[in-house]
Amino acid sequence: MAEIPRIISVDDHVVEPPDLWTERLPRKYHDRCPRVERDKAKFHFEGGVFSYEKGVPDGTWGDWWLYDDLIYPFPKLSAAIGFEPLTNTPVTFDEILPGCWKQKERLQDMDANHVDASICFPNVLPRFCGQAFYERDDKDLALLCVKAYNDWMIDEWCAGDGAGRLIPLTIIPLWDANLAAEEIHRCADKGSFSVAFSENPYHLGLPSIHDPSGFWEPFFAACEETGTVVNMHIGSSSKMPTTSPDAPFAVSSTITFSNAMGSMCDYILSGVFVRYPGLRVAYSEGQVGWMPYVIERMDKLWEERINDDNGDFGVNLPNPPSSYIAGHVWGCMFDDEVGLRNRDLIGMDQITFEVDYPHADSTFPHTKEVATRIVTQAELNEEEAYKLLRGNAIELYGLERYGIAA
């Protein structure tokens, strides 16, 4: 086939600059808002749970985020590129690649990696959908922090030389769906049409999307009204799957896709796409190889229970679950040969590609070679390769509005 097109990565990350909040919040908040302090640390990981100790004399120097009662370290895994061997240890801003948090260097790394455009999730302090702000008691300050992050994302990270290459992805005040809807509209007015959300808000202590009171309806309505894509990264429920407390990290890492799997079932079987036919959701780092069986299973259960007069099955969809994939649900992959072999069962239009810069799974700086191998092994034709690596992202996110050519 011809040379692969310039790649659009729908899942990268940006390390938040240490002065992001102190530069944007009033001085009276500077001793409480997110800020960075250097100290020694020790890390532990057991049963899928990450823990740490600060100020340990025989620990490793690292930078720490401080925010009200939150004391959170900067782990090397959050900016893994360039470290060999890679270990789960603390790190400082001085040690990581500048492209992790500086726009000029990020654009240079993208150029060297055959990447045209990138969508960046939050990384260290906010976590993948702004959970850190939801967890703080002072919600007035938390809302200011959410807005400051979004303004930085739109007006600085994705502006200037980054315009048309770094695509804004914002966060919401998770604790209030009406405030979330207001922030969706505010950010859309500023040119952002992608938002990070939790794959399962129930695990955060929030209502699920099945909530009978309709807690999330204002949020979903705002996303549909503005054409904002709901992006859910693996781990955005602050809960990673594991099998037992003493299971090695490799077990948890292998089954991370189950978070996306459960979330997709929630969205389809809850009827959200019936109520909001224009709503679009995208799963990041979840791969897609699991999708064909789950789609088949949902359809069979729906067919068996379609005439369930008692309604105790809990699903009331007018059409088969599989009919809500196209135009609503997008998967994302970086190395999933099984998924691509079953692409016709998923829908080639529903699969996107990621680089995951600067995390440990990232294919940087060899993404072009990796993408070529994937395309070749899956025997994708030129049109399919274009859709996977570029075209589907342009369609999903409406990237023409940022001047990105098809």
Disulfide bonds with the S-S distance in Angstrom:
none
